[in-house]
Amino acid sequence: MRGRARSTLGIATALAVLFGCASLASAELTARGDLFIKFEGGIAPRALPRTARAPISVSVAGTVRTLSGERPPALRKISIAINRGGRLDTHGLPICHRNEIEPSTTAQALAICGDALVGTGSYDADLAFPEQSAFPTRGRILAFNAIEGGKRAILAHVYGTSPIPIARIIVFHVRETAGTYGTTITGYLPASENRYGYLKRISLSLHRVFTYRGKRRSYLSAACEAPPGFPGAAFPFARVSMAFADRRALSSVLTRSCKVRAAIRP
């Protein structure tokens, strides 16, 4: 028992070094072998009406590390399943077409598809070409409302300038699902587009308020569906997962809370 306790303490200490002591206490960590991911995320604002839906933003992030310090396997799939209490609405929202922004810089993509913007994010990664040392790369992510195969989608425009310009489009398919999570957003990174990249961190925040036919609408909206008499509620906000080239898949459920916002009296 003592040996097992020392082993557990050693792993916990190593993880604290990898992810930072301050963040470890509030982080949701998941592991497979020596591969670890810290998942983060939430909604804003947390104060929402009890029954009527109000505009929200949804943020998720994942930090990838290996306990050995070696390069993690290449990322192949990202999936974000959002609690059914959140509603995704694209009615009247402009659409961005892939051929309009491929290839393009961040500024060019915004100039062409800015009206269809539904979110922003960032990434940190390493590039390791054959017979060369790995070097870090980072950049911005722009998320645009789109239609792919006749269904709702998000075009994630990924662009980095350091140390060399890199641009790619990741298509996230949006589908309605039954059960706890009503909307699932899934993106694939095929080997042909991610042969030499090793993700270290990715973050994405979805939010957009727009007007259609004189009515104010929100890309994402939700209510704090606490039972009558309760000031708030805890709920499984999202299930986030990542799958890698070595067939490992890691996921975590992010449990968050909301507060019932007092009704505004006329």
Rosetta blueprint (number, residue, H / E / L):
1 M L
2 R H
3 G H
4 R H
5 A H
6 R H
7 S H
8 T H
9 L H
10 G H
11 I H
12 A H
13 T H
14 A H
15 L H
16 A H
17 V H
18 L H
19 F H
20 G L
21 C H
22 A H
23 S H
24 L H
25 A L
26 S L
27 A L
28 E E
29 L E
30 T E
31 A E
32 R E
33 G L
34 D L
35 L E
36 F E
37 I E
38 K E
39 F E
40 E E
41 G E
42 G E
43 I E
44 A E
45 P L
46 R L
47 A E
48 L E
49 P L
50 R L
51 T L
52 A L
53 R L
54 A E
55 P E
56 I L
57 S E
58 V E
59 S E
60 V E
61 A E
62 G E
63 T E
64 V E
65 R E
66 T E
67 L L
68 S L
69 G L
70 E L
71 R L
72 P L
73 P L
74 A L
75 L E
76 R E
77 K E
78 I E
79 S E
80 I E
81 A E
82 I E
83 N E
84 R L
85 G L
86 G L
87 R E
88 L E
89 D L
90 T L
91 H L
92 G L
93 L L
94 P L
95 I L
96 C L
97 H L
98 R H
99 N H
100 E H
101 I H
102 E L
103 P L
104 S L
105 T L
106 T H
107 A H
108 Q H
109 A H
110 L H
111 A H
112 I H
113 C H
114 G H
115 D H
116 A H
117 L E
118 V E
119 G E
120 T E
121 G E
122 S E
123 Y E
124 D E
125 A E
126 D E
127 L E
128 A L
129 F L
130 P L
131 E L
132 Q L
133 S L
134 A L
135 F E
136 P E
137 T E
138 R E
139 G E
140 R E
141 I E
142 L E
143 A E
144 F E
145 N E
146 A E
147 I E
148 E E
149 G L
150 G L
151 K E
152 R E
153 A E
154 I E
155 L E
156 A E
157 H E
158 V E
159 Y E
160 G E
161 T E
162 S E
163 P L
164 I L
165 P L
166 I E
167 A E
168 R E
169 I E
170 I E
171 V E
172 F E
173 H E
174 V E
175 R E
176 E E
177 T L
178 A L
179 G L
180 T L
181 Y E
182 G E
183 T E
184 T E
185 I E
186 T E
187 G E
188 Y E
189 L L
190 P L
191 A L
192 S L
193 E L
194 N L
195 R L
196 Y L
197 G E
198 Y E
199 L E
200 K E
201 R E
202 I E
203 S E
204 L E
205 S E
206 L E
207 H L
208 R L
209 V E
210 F E
211 T E
212 Y E
213 R L
214 G L
215 K E
216 R E
217 R E
218 S E
219 Y L
220 L E
221 S E
222 A E
223 A L
224 C L
225 E L
226 A L
227 P L
228 P L
229 G L
230 F L
231 P L
232 G E
233 A E
234 A E
235 F E
236 P E
237 F E
238 A E
239 R E
240 V E
241 S E
242 M E
243 A E
244 F E
245 A L
246 D L
247 R L
248 R L
249 A E
250 L E
251 S E
252 S E
253 V E
254 L E
255 T E
256 R E
257 S E
258 C E
259 K E
260 V E
261 R L
262 A L
263 A L
264 I L
265 R L
266 P L
